Amino acid sequence: MSHNTFGHLFRVTTWGESHGAALGCVVDGVPPSIPLNENDIQVWLDKRRPGQSRFTTQRQEPDTVKILSGVFQDDRMSAQLTTGTPISLMIENIDQRSRDYSDIRDSYRPGHADLTYEQKYGLRDYRGGGRQSARETAARVAAGAIARKLLAQLLGAGVSIRGALVAMGRRGIDRTTFDWAETLKNPFWGPDAATAKLWEADLDAARKSGSSLGAVIEIVASGIPAGFGAPVYGKLDADLAGALMSINAVKGVEIGDGFAAAALTGEQNADEIFSAGGVLSFGSNHAGGVLGGISTGQDIVARFAVKPTSSILAARKSITRDGQPTEVSTKGRHDPCVGIRAVPVGEAMVACVLADHLLRQRAQIGVPGPVFTPGA
């Protein structure tokens, strides 16, 4: 199987399967002398870890990361530092229940990648989806932690990448009460406390009926300078869209106002530019911080839509490997809304893209441009 690597100068290769002994990644292109230890990575893996509430899969994985290479420390150094060589990370699987999937070894789950995977490769690991499982995203989150360290080291502490779940099923948040602090207080990473309470009832009902719900996640990157990206085949927004689209179950991505921009007039959509005392500012940020594929220095805003979990208890019609009709009801431990744990995954993918573009910018141009505050 090819295509397990993404990025150009900041390159990430993930490996492993859902029910294998372990999974992990190799991160190449990280400059030397960046402080990095396992705790720097673990804090982000803990955000994604399963089994933390009744609203996610009850698979109990500690997701403890081990750094196998690419760092060094001796008694002359106050911290463990990257060496500039490939950083290899490993996360062991300890709570697999392969027997849960015995009923579907010869059937294809509707909405899942079972059918296309076997059509392409001629075989498939039916235990949790194997390589196509969202379990692979743990390695992406680990790589994203390294990307965050790189961004902070080279751009300063003002960089932040935050994600929030802004819609679940048919119910979206109230934008007037959007509060980033609230995302740390409920199990959905929801920025609106009132809507988060309603999601509890929605998801409980879906789970009890053997079904699942989709979601929309918003990622905002602040403190990113102007100049990231290139105007033709290296567009920052194109790379962000590709990275987010590569996450399991994602079916749509938008930057800034996205599809809503089609309903605006030219006057409404144009982010007006001002200058006061030689300092530039924007009146709005409909473009989501990217113009012509290049970052403007404003907040970079991206959203992605995650479909309802395909592995559900409710029986759906399908076929067996020999083409016979059947009904599939998926047992095992599954997220009733995969969008919840996709929030830290989306943050990680944005971090990896921005780290890659930072290294590209430094290689071609040098010092990054200014950072602008929308509306300032």
Secondary structure by P-SEA (a helix, b strand, c coil): cccccccccbbbbbbbcccccccccccccccccccccaaaaaaaaaaaccccccccccccccccccccccccccccccbbbbcccbbbbbbbbcccccccccccccccccccaaaaaaaaccccccccccccccccaaaaaaaaaaaaaaaaaaccccbbbbbbbcccccccccccccccccccccccccccaaaaaaaaaaaaaaaaacccccbbbbbbbccccccccccccccaaaaaaaaaaaccccccccccccccccccccccccbbbbbcccbbbbccccccccccccccccbbbbbbbbcccccccccccccccccccbbbbbbccccccccccaaaaaaaaaaaaaaaaaaaaaacccbbbbbbcccc
